[in-house]
Amino acid sequence: MNDLYYDGNDLGLSYSAAECLFKVWVPTAAYVSVALYDDAGEYDAAGMVTSQETGKLHPMKKDPHTGVWSTIIKGELAGRYYLYRAEFADGTKTWAADPYAKAVSANGQRMAIIDLAKTNPPGWREKPKPPFAAGQWQDAIIYELHVRDFSIDAASGMNHKGKYLAFTERGTTTKGGVPSGVDHLVALGITHVHLLPIYDFSSINEFAANAYNWGYDPMHYNVPEGSYATDPTNPAARIIECKQMIQALHDAGIRVIMDVVYNHTHHTGTWPFDSLVPGYYYRMTDAGGYANGSGCGNEVASERPMVRKFIIDSCRYWVNEYNIDGFRFDLMGLIDTGTMRQLTKELRAIDPTLIIYGEPWQAGGSVLPKALQTITGAQKGLGFAVFNDRFRTAIKGGSDDNSRGFASGGTAKEKGIVHGVMGSINDFTEQANESVNYVTAHDNLNLWDKFAHSLGKNSAVKSVLLANGIILTSQGIPFFQAGDEFLRSKFGNHNSYKSPDHVNKIRWKNAGRYREIVDYYAGLIRLRKEHPAFRQTSRADIERTMKMLSAQDMGVSFILTDAGTASAASWRTIFVAYNGSLSPHTFTLPASVPVWQQVVDARRAGTETLAKVSGSITLPPLSMAVLRE
């Protein structure tokens, strides 16, 4: 029975003012009904509904060819709530969430019936997205951000602290008058915000004001998280405000990437999956237990037809209903490559400008055959990208220990830098924009904390600038964590997934305190955006225009040469050098250019000339330079 398949696009609730159609795939059930409620129910102190019992049960009819149960209930049902009631041949009875739920009560206890058309902000369907060329993912500059961290600081200048609506506020400043919030992002120049999970997650009580979690514990995949809404008890509020956030970012010229976690769920044995089709949605071990390649107690069986369909349907829904511009897949190594291939094809048919990338690894112990795992190299030619942890390690060393990488005085790292700078085309990519280049994300030590730990605070600033300077001048997709640009610290906490705000929040006063560093990041971003030489992708173009000059003695240098194709016509040749040594390093400049104009040094970055240099250039310890013809 579990091999029954449904290829329709109407699973879940289809609403109209005259009637509602309910459809749910439960091939092994003997009887299924829709339980209707007039309200969200009575909650206990933990934020859970005390009872789901109801006498308002509406029987559903099964299609034996697909395993789908359905029923139509006449009348206006907006404002009501529902669950499914499934009964099995062995006498087991379960209350079940709708896996395709689009709206829920607080803490996801009941599914809500609403008119989604009434949740759209003015101009939602008419306003164009920020321009972005299809297939040119290397043009993106991605900024990873947690919704609550963004605004919760008392000095943020934003009124809707910790909420979606903070992103709708413009003209905000710190107490020192420095731009904060979205204005800061616009001035910085990033093109995409990567939001940590914004679907409904399970680990926190939405009634609790100070509850915190990153959100990698899915509950309802197709519903925004309620704790970021101004009123989690109003099922429409989270939807409206999430859309307002996305629209506000689009209005500011910034696209939105959604962090998604289809590799595991927070609960097993209950909803959203096991209550309806026990065991089907998860991989099991030979001993009959849940496989645990996620390290979270289970792993979703993406290779099974109706699981694959659910993942693709869910992503399609976020694109169509919420105007999402891309997806980052958590533990993508647990999502089979067939699913990623089909998902990418179907999503790009909707919007060819979408960016799709993920973590090409698992947490260990998956039963999914390695040949099916979407790991490093599996993405070749398939239209999506992977995080480049090889480049990351070459630049900074280990993520949580005191080991050193190139940017902190580590030796014998030059080869890894060369591979990464070239978009890993000589390592694991078919083209450079399959590589997401980064040194820090929400996991592990912050960049400042890492370098302070491995090198000491006196040199950590230099290492921070060099590390992300390498990222922003390399072929591929640059990615960095919110707050890196003003030395964000979590005080050595390497896994702050449920730590309080005082650890996780973005301290906006540092945007003014470290203005010179913010300007350095903004200058590098401007340099990258203005000069396509840093944004090539094909192997042929990179090999034609990029020439390595030196990669030894903790120094790497190269030139980019092209008359108006890869780089702007006025910049026929670009020289880039990185000094990973704790001592000065002298680089010989190509004699083909008598006088070079320096645009990036150890303290300033951008496109304006800082100095004129001939013959050679000596870089201070842990620094970089960019010069042009």
N, C-alpha and C positions, 0 to 999 in steps of 0.2 A: 504493500500500500504506500510506503514512503517514496516509491519511485514515480508516483503520479505527479504530473506537472501542469501548471497553469500559466499560459503565456499572455493573459490579459493585463491591462494597465489600470484595473479598478479595484484591486484589493484594498481592504480597509473600508472607510466610510465615504460614500459619495453623497454630498448634501445638496438638497434644494429646499426651498420654502414649502413645497407641496409634499415632499416625501424624502426619506433617506434610504439609500441602499447600503446594506452591510454585507461584506464578503470577507471570509477568512479561510485560509488553507489549513484544514485539520483532517488529513486523510485517514487517520487511525481511530477517530472518535466514533462512538455509536450514536451520539446525540449532541447537538450544539444549539445553544439559544443565545439571544441577545438579552442582557439584563439592563433595563432602563431605570434611571434614578432621577428624581426631581432636583437633587442637590449634590454637593460634593461629599456629603457624609460627615459623621462625627469623628474628630481627630483626638488621639491620645497625646500625652506629653511629649512623645518622641516624634510627633508629626505624622503618625500613621492612622489610617481610617480603622475604626474599631470593629466594624462589621460590613461585609459586602452583601449580606442577605437581602433579598428583595422578592416580592411576589410578582413583580412586573417582568415576566420572562416571555420572550417572543421566539417561538421555535423557528429554526432555520432548516433549509432543505439542502441536501448534499447532491452535488454532481458526481456520480460515480466514476466519470472519466477523468476528472481533474483533482478530486479530493477537496474541492472548494464548497463551503457551506455559505448560503446566502439567504437574505430575506429583505423585503421592502416594508418599511413602516410608514404609513401615511400620516400626513399632518406636519405642522411646523414643530420641529424638535430642538431648534436652537435654544441654548440655555440649559438643556438636559445633559445627563452624563450616562455613560454605558460601560459595560464589561461584557466579556463572553463567558458563558457557562458551558464547559465541556464535560461530557460523561463518556467513560470508556467501558469496554466489554467486561473488564474485571471488577466493575463497580466503583472505580475511582471517579471522583467528581472534583473539578477544579474551577476556580474563578480565574479568568485569564485576561491579561491586557491585550489590546489590539497591537500586533507588531507594527502595523502601518498607521498607528495613531498620529494625528496631526495637531491635536490640542489635548491638554490634560489639566486636571485639578492640581492643587499644590502637592508637591512631592510625588506627582505622577500616580496618585492612588486610583483615580478613575479617568476614563477617557471623556473628553468634553466635546459636545456637539456645537459647532459655531459655523458662521458664514465667513469663510476665509476671504471672500471678496471685500468684506468690510474692514479687513485688517491692513489694507494697502494704503500707504501714505499718498498724499496728492502727487501726481506725476510719476508714480511707481513704475508703470509700464511704458511711459512715454520718454522719460529721461534717458539719454544714452549713457552707456558705461564710459569710464575713462578710456581713451584710445590705447590700444595695445595690439601689435601685429600678431596674427596667427602664426604659430610655430617659432616665434622669436623669443623663446623663454629666457634667453641670455640677456634680454633687455630689462628683465625684472630686477629689482633690488628689494629683497624681502626682509621684513622687520617682524620678528616673532614677539607676540604680545598676549598677555592674559588680561581679560576684560576687567577684573577687579583691581589688579595691580596698577592699571593705567591711571586710575583717578582717586583711589582710596586715601592717598596721602593728604593730610590736612592742608598742606601747602600747594596742592595741585591747582588751585584756582577754579576747579570745576565743582558745580553744585550737586550733580547726580553721582555722588561718590560710589564707586563700585558697580555702577549700572551701565546698561546699554546706552542710556541717554547721555552719558558723559561725552560720547563721541559726537553728539549733535551740538555741543557747545563750542562756539568760536570766539576768538578774541580773549581767551583765558590767559592769565599770566600767574607767575609765582609772586610772592610778596615783594620780591626784588624787581618785578617788572619784566621778567624774562618770559617769552612765550612758552606756554605749556600745552598739553593736550594735542588736539589735531593740528593746531597752528605750528607746534613744534615739529610734527611729522612732515608737514608741508615744507617748512623751511629746511628741514634735513634733506628732503629730496627723494625719499623712498617711494617706490611705485606700488608696492603691495604690503598690506598688513596680513600677517599669518596669525589668526586668533586661535589660541588654545581652545579645547572643546567648548562649543556653545550649544550643543544638543543637551537634552535633559539628562543629567547624570545623577547617580544614586547616593553618593557618599555623604551628602550634607542635607541637613534639615532646612528647607527653604524658609521656614518661619524664624530661623535663628539669624540674628543680625550680623554676627561675626564669624559665621561658618566659612571655612575655606577649604578648597581643594582645587587641584589643577583640572580635574574632570575626566580623567582617563578610566572611568568606570560607568560605562553606558547603561542607561535604563530605557529611555524612549528616543530612538535614533532620529526621528523626524519632527521633534518638538524642541524649541529653544529652552535653555535652562531657565528655571523660574527665579533663582536667587539673584539674577542680574536684572530682573524686572522690578518696577516700582511696586507692583502688587502681584505676588505669586498666586494669590487666591483667585485672581481674574484670569481665566484661561486665554483671553484675547490679548491681555496686556503684554505678555512676553513676546507674542508674535508681532504685534504692532511695533513695539520698541526695538526688537531685533531688526526689523525691516528699516526702521528709522535710522538705526546705527549704520547699517549697510548703505543706505541712501546718502547719509551725511558724508561717509567716507568717499563714496563715488563723487559726490558734489565737490569734494576737496581734491579730486583727481587721483584718489588712491583706491586700488582694487582690493578685494577681500578674499583671502584664502582660509578655508575652514579645516581645522585639524580634526580628523575622523578616526574612530577606533572600532573598526569592524573585525578586529582579530580576536576579541574576547568580550565578555559581558561581566557586569559586576556580580550578578546572581546566577546560580545554576539551580535546577530543580524547580524553579518558579518562573515568573515572567521575566523577559518578554517571550521566551521561546519554549522552555520545557513544559510549561503548563498546557501548551497546545499539542506539540509533537515531541514527546519525551525522547531525548537522545539524538534527534535528527540534526539539529543545528550545531552540534558539537562533535569534535573528533574524540573517539574513545580509545583507550588502551586495550591491549589483548586481555588484560585482567578485568576489563569492564568498567574501569574508572575514567574520569575525565582526563584527557591529555592536557598537558600544561606547558606548552611551548611559549605561552605568554608570561609565565611566572605569576599569573593572577588567578590561577585555579582552573582555567579552562581555555580552550581555543576553538574558535568558530570554524566550522567545516565549509569554507568558502567554495570548495570544489564541487559540492553537491548542488544540483540544479536549482532548487528553490531557495537555497542560501545565497548562491551567486545572484539569482534574480533579485532577492531582497537587497543586497548590497548595491547593485546597479540601480534598482528602482529608487532607493534612498538617495543616492547621489544625484540622480536625475531630478528628484523632487526638490532638493536644495537649490539646484541650478534654476529650475523653472519657477519655483515659488518664491525664493529668497534672493535671486540674482547673484548667487555665489560665483566667484571668479576662478576657483581652483580648490584643490584638495591636497592635504598632506596626510599620508596614511601611516598611522602608528604601527610599528612592528610589521611592516609590509612583507617581510620574509615569511609570515604566516598566511598571507593571502596568495593563493596559487596564481602562477603567471597567466594561466588561461583566463581567470577572472579579470586580472589587471589589463590584459590585452583587449578583452571584450568591453570592459568598462571604459577604457580610454577611447576606443572607437565610437561607442555610443554617445559619450559625453561630448566629444569633439564634433559630432554630427549636429548637436544642439548649439554649441558655441566653440568654434575652432580656436578661440583665444584663451581657453582655459589652461591653467598650469596644473599639472598632476605630478606629485613626487612623494617619496616616502622613505622610511627607514629600511634598508635592505638587509635586515637581520631579524632574529627572533631572540627570545630570552632564554632559550635552551630546552631541549627535550621534546621537540615536536615530533608527532608521528607522521606528519606530511612528508612524503618522499622528497629528498633534496632536489631532485630533478624538477619538482613542481614549485619549489620555494622561490619567491621573488627576491633573490639575494643579489649582491653586487655582480654586475655583468649580465644578469637576466633581463635587464631593461633595454639591451642593445636593439636599436631600430624600432622599438615598440611605441615611441611617442610619449614616454614619461621619464622622469628623472629620479635619481637616488641620492641620498646624502653621502658625501665623500668623506668617510671617516679616515681613510688612508691619508688624505691631504691634511685633515684636522690633526691627526697624530703627528705628522711630520712638522707641522707648524708649532704646536703647543706641548707635545708630549702626552703623557697619560692624562685622563680627564680629572682625576681626583687625587692623584699622588703628587710627589714633589719631583717627578721626572721632568726633564727639560726637552723642549722641541727647538726647532730652528729659531723661533722668535724669542727664546729665552736663553740663548747661549748653548743649546744642545749641539753636539758634534755629529757628523756623518748623516745629516738630514738633507743635504743638497739634492740628492736624486729624487726624494719625495716631493720637494718643492718644485723641481723642474716638471715632474709628471703633473702635479696639480695645476701649475701655472698654465700649462698647455691644455687644460680641460680634460686631463687623463685620457687623451686619445691614444696614447701609447701604453695604457694600462687596462681600463675596463669599459671605456665608452666607445660608441660608434661616432658620436659627435659631441662636442663640448657641452652643449646645453642639456645633456643627460646627467651632468654632475652638479649637485647643489654644494657649493663651496662654503664652508663654515668652520668656525672654531669653537663656538658655544651655542647652546640652545638652553631650554628650561632645565633639562637634565644636567646633573653634575655641577661642579663648581662654576660660579661666574668667572668671566675672563679675568677680572681684577683679582678675585680671590685665588684663582689658580696660579697666576704669576706671582702674587704676593707670597704664596705658599712655596713655590718652587724656586723663586729667585730673590725674594725680599721686596719690601715696599718701595725702596729707593729706585729700583729699576722697573717696577711693574708697569708704570705708565708708558714707558718706552716700548715695552713688549706688547701692551694692548694696542698701541698705534701701529706697530709693525705687523702684528698678527692680522688685524682686519684690513690694514693697508695692502697686504698680500692678497687677501680675499677680493678686495675691490679692484685690483689690477690684474686679475687672473681671468682666463677664459672659462666660461661656465656661468652658473647662476649664483650670485652672491646672496648670502643670508647671514643676518646677525640678530642677536637678542636685544630686546628693548632695554635701554639703559646702558648698554656697553659704551655708548657715545658720551656718557658722563660718569664712567667708572662705577657702575652699579655694583653693590656688594650685598651678599646675603650672609656675611659674617662667618664664612667658612661652612655654611650649611650646604651640603652637596645634593640633598634630596628633599627639597622644601615643599613637596606635593601637598602636605596638609599643615604646614607651619603657619603661624599667625601673620597678620598683615605687617607687623613691624619687621619681619624677616623678608617678606615677598614684595612689599610695595615699592613702587618707583618713587625715589626721593627727588622731587622736582627741584628742590633748592640746589641740587648738584648741577642742574642744567645751567645755572648762572655761575656757580662756584667753579665749574670746569668748562667755562665758555670756550676757551681756546681748543679744548679737545673736541667739543661739539662742532666747532668750525672746521677742524681738521677732517672729521668724518664727512661733513657737508661738502667740503672742497673735493675730497676723493670721489664722492658720489657725483658731483657736478662734472668732474674730469671724465668719469666713466660714461656718463650720459651724453656728453658732448662729443666724444671721440669713439666711433665704432671700432677702432682698432682693438679696444678692450672687450668687444662684444661680438667676436667671431664665433663660429660654431663648427663649420665643416672642417674635416681633417685636411682637405686640400688647401683651403684658405689659410689655416693656421700654419701648416708646413711651408707654405709659400711666403708668408709675411713675417713669420716669427723666427728669429735666429738667436740661439743661446750663445752668449759670449764667454761666460765663465760660470762654473758651478763647483767651487772648491774653497777650502779654507774658510768655511762658514759664510761665504758670499755667493750670491747668485745675481747674474746680470744678463739682460737680453735686449734685443731691439725689435721693434715692429716697423716694417718698411712697406710702404705702398703709396702710390701717387693717386690719392683721392678715392680709392675703392674701400679699403679697410679702414683708413683713417681720413680725417678731413684734409682737404688739399693743402691747406696751409701748414699742416703737420705731416710732412712727408716721411719723417723718421722720428720714432719715439724711443728713448733709452730708459730702461727701468733697472734699478739695482736695489738689492736687499742686503743689509749687513746684519747677520745673526750673531755676530761675535760681540764679546764684552770689551773689545778693543776697536779702535778705528780701523777701517778697511779702505784701501785705495783701489779704485776701479779705473781701468784704461778706457777712455772714450774713443769710439771709432773716428779715425782720422778723416773719414769721408765728409764729416761736418766740421768745419774749422771752429765755429763758435756755437755752443749749445746754450739754449735758454732753459733754465731750471724752473719748474713749476711746482715741484713737491720737494720739501726738505724734511728735516727731523721735527719741525715745529709748525710748518705751514703747508697747506695743500690747496690746489685749485687749478685754474687755467691761466692765471696771470704770471708773468715773468717775475721771478724772485731774484735771480742772479744770472750772469753770463759766465760760462765755464768752457775752457778749452783743454784738450790733452788728457786730463784725468780728473777724477773727483774723489775726495776722501770723505767717507760717510762716518759720522760718529757711531759709537756702539749702539746696537739694537735700533737701527733706523733704516729708512728707505729714501730713495730719490727717484724722481721722474724728470727727464729733460726732453726737450724737443728740438728739432732742427730749426 
